[in-house]
Structure formats: C-alpha cells, structure tokens
C-alpha cells in the first residue's frame, strides 16, 4: 500500500499530508501480520507567523497489520502525541488511521495493490486554548485512497486524502484542503540490514480556510500560501535479528519546505526509531 509503503508512521513525521504519508513501510513482507512501536521526533523550524514557529513534536506510535483474507490486509495506527512551542504544550491521543489494502495483480516479483480507509478525529483539538498547530489531532474525519506498485527493490505509489469537516479548535476553526502525493523509492539488503530511500512529492490541492480574525467568528477566509507543494527525502533502515524481530530507524528532511504550519504538519527535520515484530 502506498500508505503502507510508507506511508509511514515513520515516514512520518516530516510528512505534511496529514495521513497519506503516515502509513508504515517496515521494509518487510507487507502481507504478513505485524505489530510495531515507534518513537518519532520532529521540529517545525521558523515561520513568518510566530504562533506556528519553533514547535517540537514527539510521538509514540502503536501500529499493526493483519490479514483479513488472502491478498487483503488491514493496517491501523494510533499515536500518543506531545507538541510544545513558545505558547505552551499539549499531550494527548492523536487521530486513528485505518487502511484496508487489496492486492490486485502479481507479475514476476512486482505486485499492484490499492487501499482505502480513513483518518478519524479521535483526538481533542481544544487543549490549553492553543492553536490547531499545537493540538494532537486535525479535528476532521478524512478519506484516504492509495495505489502502489512494489517489487523486491523498487516502489512507486500515489495517494489522495479527501479532507473532512472543519476543526472545532476555537482559535482557527481550520478546514484543510485535500492532499495528493506521489512517491518512489529503492531498497536493498546487506546481510541483516534492509536499507532504503524515498522521494515524496506532496501537494495540497486547495488553500485551507480559517476564521477571519477581524470577524465575530462567523466568517472564514482562505489562508494565503496554504496550498503548498513539498518534496521530502526519506532514509530508512531495519536491522533484522531474525525473521520475526527487527529494529527500524528513519530520517526525513524536506528538499522543498512548507512555509505555513496552520495544521502542525510542517517539519524541517524528523527522525524515528522503532521495534517491529512480524507474527
């Protein structure tokens, strides 16, 4: 799955697509049941709006995959998030992501699969009366669609996230635009190590809208520059102790960075480490 193909938790934190970049590529057989615990760390960097600058993001992510039928699997993740910055900090359960994947075609060592699922607003978005970028979730129920081709060494995928309703955060009442992603990567094995790299291109299709600060809470305006284009590079590794147990590590940086951080998804750097058990 694209999402699964990285769409990594570990992929992660530097990803600014709100979900389609958050599914895991554990450098393994994707159709084998598994469970993974990952710690992620990210920084937002500076921004013209000081309320969106200097944020630090930390996440403890529990995720897993199970086979429903032959060629059909379900992947889910639930994070515990901590965001801190100049205005304060918030800790809480994040948004649940669930994706069902279906293998369509296998040719030689390559396979084509599609996936559908959602990001569900299980997190609160009003903690400590702080802006949306400080909150542990996005405040909307989103539809996620993806398709990808994966071979032994290469992967290529596309994904689309249809943003749901408006967040209940009283400061911004953010409504995000939809997101599109295309990605490609290469992986190879050296003894016990699986090593890989990916490029991710992410485009928000529409500008996000927020409360007009000059209104009385009834007018929404488009936020200039929020329909941004971003390119990320992701480096991944997994050390396999045996066929069932491994340690993972990921580092991600943007080659083309987002300048707006209304939703708290912008990263100038992110990294993760995790423990993966294949059942």
Number of C-alpha atoms within 10 A of each C-alpha: 34 32 31 29 27 27 27 22 34 32 34 30 31 31 32 28 27 23 26 35 31 25 26 26 21 29 22 18 11 21 20 12 17 21 17 22 19 20 20 25 21 25 23 25 16 17 14 10 11 12 18 25 22 16 25 20 25 21 24 20 20 17 22 19 24 18 17 14 9 9 13 17 21 21 26 21 24 19 25 17 22 20 21 18 19 12 16 12 17 19 17 19 19 26 26 19 25 21 25 21 26 20 19 11 11 13 8 7 9 14 16 19 20 22 23 20 21 23 27 19 20 19 21 18 27 20 17 13 15 19 22 26 26 31 29 28 27 33 29 22 20 20 21 23 22 25 23 23 21 22 16 15 14 16 22 20 25 22 26 24 26 19 20 20 15 18 23 17 20 15 17 22 21 28 24 29 19 22 24 20 23 20 23 19 20 17 18 15 14 8 8 13 17 19 19 20 18 20 19 23 20 25 19 21 18 15 18 23 21 21 20 17 13 7 9 8 14 8 12 17 13 17 17 11 13 21 20 20 19 21 20 23 20 23 19 24 22 24 20 18 11 10 11 12 16 22 19 23 21 24 23 26 20 22 14 15 17 21 22 22 23 23 24 24 23 28 28 21 18 25 23 23 19 21 17 22 17 19 12
